[in-house]
Amino acid sequence: MTVRAGSSRLLPWRRAISAAVVVALVRPTDWVIALAGFLAGGGLLLAAWPIVVLPTPTGLQNLLAVPVSTLVFGSPSAGLVVLVVGIGAGFAALVALGLSLGAWTERRLVLDVAETAAEEGYAIRRPDPAAATAPGLGRVALLRLASLVPPALMAGAIWPTLYDVTYRELILPEDLATPLPVRVIARLPLPLLALALTWLAADTAAASGVRRLVLDGRGVAAAWALGWVDLARRPVRLLVLALLGVIGQLGSFAPALAASAIGWGLLRQTLEDGRDLWLQVAMTATWVAIWLAALALASVGAAFRSALSTLAVLPAAAALAITAVTVADADAST
C-alpha cells in the first residue's frame, strides 16, 4: 500500500531542517548524484564561471554584424543556414540532456531520501515494491519542463524593459566602475524580484509534484496540479524551506567558487608573465584543489536541498507526528 503525502502530519520546521542535514550526510554516494543534478540544472555555468571569459559588447557586435545584416537585408547563405540550424539543434540537445539527467538524479534522490529518512526514524517507510515501480525519468522530466512555463511567461513580460535598460547601459553607461549586471539589477529591482519569486514558486510546486509522482504514483498532470495545491495549502512552510535549500546550496560553494575565480586570475597572470616553472605548477595545483573543493561543497549543498524538498512534504513517522501534536497543543494552551 502506498502512503499518500499529506495523509499524516509533517515534520516540524526545525526537525525537517535538522533531518535534511542528517539525511544528506549519511549517504556520501548521493553527493555525486546530487552534484550531477546540480550541474545539469544550470550549475555547470556557475562552476565554469571562474575560467570562462565572457565576450565584450564590441566583440559580440563584430561577431554578429555580418550574419545579422545578411539575414535582414539579403538572402542567407547555405553555410549560415547550416550554422543556425546546428546551433538550434545543439541547444535543444543540451536542454534534453540536462532535463533527462536532472530527472534521473531527482528521482533517485527522492527514493534515497525517503529510504534514509525511514531508516533514521524521521518518516514513514516506503514499501520497496513502490520504489521499484516508481515513474521513470521521462515523466519527471515532463513535469519539470512544465514548471518552466510560469517563469518563462514572467521573463517574456519583463523582457522589453530588461532589453531597454541593458541596451541603454551598454551604449550610455553612467558608471563604468560598476559591472553591467549590477547596474541592470539596480535599475530593475522589482521586475527581477518578481521573476525570482515566480521561479521559486514554480520550482517549489514542481518539487512537491515530483515527490507526488515518485512516491505516490500519481500521473504527471495530477502530480503537477497537486504540487500547486500543496503550495497553496502551505505557502509559508514550502517557500521558506525551499529558499533555505537554495541558500544552503549556493552558500555552500559560493565562497570557494569566488576564491577559485580570484585564484584563476592570479594563475593566468603568472602563466602570462612566464615565471618560475615550479611556481606555475604549484599555483595550478592549488587552483585545481580550490575548484574541486567548490564542487565538493556544491554536491553537499545539492544533497541537502534535495533532502529538504522531500522532507518538507514527506509524512513524519508516528512518534514524531505525536510529538508534533503534543508541541502544537502545548503552544495552543499557552
N, C-alpha and C positions, 0 to 999 in steps of 0.2 A: 504494500500500500504506500502511495506517495503522500508525504506530508506537505500540505499547501503552505506557502509562505503567507504569514499573517494569520494562520489558524491558531496560534498561541502567542503569548507575549514575547516581545522582542527584548534583546539585551538593553539595559540602561546605557546611556551615552558613554559614561566613563568606562563601564565594563566593556562596551564594544571597542573602544579605542585601545584599552589595555589588551583585550583579547586579540585584536588585529596585530599588535606588536608581537605577542607570543606566537601566533599562528604564522606570521611572516618569518620569524627567526628559527622556528623548529624544523623547517624544511629548506635547507640551503639549495637543494636541487631546483626548487621553484624560483629561485632568484634568476637563474639562467632563462627560464621560461618567461618570467616577468620582464626581464631585460629585452628579450626578443619582441615581446608585445609592445613595449615602450618604444623601441626603435622603429618598429613597423608602423606605429601610430603617429609618427612625426618626430620622435625623439632623435632619429638619425640626423635631422637637420640641426638640432641643438648640439648633438655630440660632435658634429663636423664643423660647428661654428668657429672654433679657435683656429682651424687650419684652412678655412675657405676664404679666399679674397673676393669680396663682392665687387661686381663691376660698377664703375662710376657712371653717373648720368651721361657724361660725354662719351664714354666707351659704348654704352648702350645705343646712343644716338648714331654713332659711327657704324655700329654693327647692323642696326636695323634700318638705316636710312634707305639703302638700295632696295632691300626686299619690300619694305612698306610702299615706297614710291612705285615700284613695279606693280604691286597689287592694286594700287589706287589709280594710277594714270596709264597703265598699259596692261598687256596680257602677260600673266606669269609664265615663266619658263618651265619646262618639264622638270628640271632639277629642283626648282623652288617648290613645285607641287609635291615632288617626292619628299623633299625635306620637311614640308609642313605635315604631310600625312605621316611620315615617320615619327616626327615629334609627338603628334597626337596619339599614334598607336603606342609609342613608348610610354607616354604619360598614362594612358589607360591601363597598360600592362602593369606599371608600377602601382597604380591605385588598386587594381585587382589583387596583386601580390600582397600589398600591405593589408588590405581587408581580410584576405584569406589567412595570412599569418597571424594577424591580430585576433581574428575569430578563433583560431585554433588555440592560441595561448590563453585567451579569456575563458574558453570552455574548460580547458584543462585546469586552470587555476580555480575556477568556481568549484569544480568537483574536489580538488585537493583541499581547498579551504573548508568546504563542508565536512569532509572526512576528518581533517585535522581538528576542527572545532569540536566535532563529536568526540574524538579521542581525548581531547583536553577537558571535556565536560562543559563546554560553553553552549553547545547547540544540540538539537535533536539529530540523532544519527540517521543518515540517509541509507536506504537499502541498496546493497550492491547491484542487484539487477537493474534498478532505475538508473544507476550511474552507467552501467554498461550499454543501456539503450538510449542514453541522453542524445538530444539532437546534435547533428554534426555541424561542421563549421559553416556549411552553406547557409543554414537558417540563421545562425548567429551573425554571419556577415551581412545578410539581408536586413536584419533588424538594425545593425549598426549603421548600415547605409541609409536606412530610413531616418535615423536620428540626426543625420547631417542636413536634413531638409530645413528645419527651423533656423539654424544659424546661417544656412545659405540664403534663405529669404531675407533675414536681417542684414546680412552682408550686402545683398543686392539693393536693399533700401537705402543704406548709408553710402553706397559706392560713389554716387555722383559727388557728394560733399567731400568724401575722402580723396577722390581724384583731384578736385579743385584745390583743396588745401595742399596736397602733396605737390601738385604742379606749381603752385604759387611759391612754395618753399624752395623748389628746385631752381626757379628762374629769378626770384626776388627774395632770397633769404634775408631774414632780419638779424640772425645771429649764427655766423658760421662756426663759432666755437662749440655750439650745441649740436649733437648728432641729429640727423634728419628724422629718425623715428621718434626721438624725444620731442622734437618741435611739433611734429604732427599730432602726437598724443596730447601735448599741451593745448593745441588748438581745438581738438575734438574729444574732450574727456567724456562727455555724456553719450554720444553715439557709440564710441568704442566700449564704454562700460555696458551699454545696452547689449552690444554684440557679445561681450564676455559673459554676461548673465544669461543670455539666451543659450549660448553654448553650454554653460554649466547646467542649466535646467534640462536641456535636451540630453546631455551626456548622463546626468543623474537618472533621468527617466529610462534611458536606454540600458544603463547598468542594472537597474531593477528589473527591466523587461528581460534582459539576458538571463538573469537568475530565475525568473519565472519560466523561461523557455527551457533552461537546462535542468533545473531541479524539480520543477512541477510538471514538465512535459507539455506545456501549452503550445499552441500554434503561434506562428510568427505574428499575425495580426492581433491575436488575443494578448500575447505577451507584450507587444508594443503598447497596446491600449492600457493594459494593467500596470505597466510601468508608469504611465502618466497618472493613473488612478492612485498608485502608491504615493507619487509625488504630491498630488492634490490632498491626500489624506494626512500626510506627514511632511509638509514642505520644509519646516524648520529643521527637523531631525535629518532628513535626507540631504538637504542642501548644505547644512553645516558640516556633516560628516564627509560629504563629497568635497567640499572646499578644504577641509583638513587633509583629505587624501591628496589633493593636488598640491597643497603647501608642503606636505611631507615628502611627496615625490620630487618636486622641483627643489625644495630646500635641502634635500639630502645630497644632491650632487652639484648644486649651483656654485658653492664656494670652490670646490675642486675644479669645476669647469672654468671658472674665472681665473684660477691660478694657472690652469693649463693654457689659457689664452695669453696671459702675461708671459708665461714661460716660452710659448711659441714665438712671440715677438723677440724675446732675447735670443732664442736659438737661431732664428733667421738672421739676426744681426751678427751673431758670432760666425755663422757659416759664410755670410757675405763678406765679412772682414778677413776671412781666411786665417783665423787664429790657430793656436796650437791644436794639433790633431786630437790629443788626449782630452783637451778641454771640450772639443766638439763632441767627442764620444760620450763624455760624462754628462754634458748638458742634454744630449739626445736621449740617453738612458733615463735621466731624471725627468725629462718631459714625458716620455712614454709611460713612466711609472705614475706620474700625476694624472695623465689622461686615463689610464686603466683604472686608477683609483676612483676617478669620477664615474666611470662606467659601473664599477662595483657598487658604489653608493647609489647610483641610479637604479640598479637592479633591486637593492633592498627597499628603496623607496617605492618602486613599482609594485613589489610584492606586498608592501604594507597597504598601498592604495587599493589593490585588488581585494585583499582580505577585508579591509574596512567596508568596501562596497558590498561584499557578500554578507558580512556580519550585521550590516545595517538593516537587512531585510530577513535574515535567517531566524527562524523561531528558536528561542532560547531553550536550553534544557530545563526539565521540570523543576529542579532545585533552584536554578537561577530565576525562573519565572516566579516561583513562590517568594523568593527573596525580593524581587522587584515589586510584587504586590504588597508585601509587608512594608517596604520602604515607602511606597506610594501612600498606603493607608496611614502610616505614621506621620508623613508630611501633611496629609489632609487633616488629621486630627489636631495638629499643632497650628 
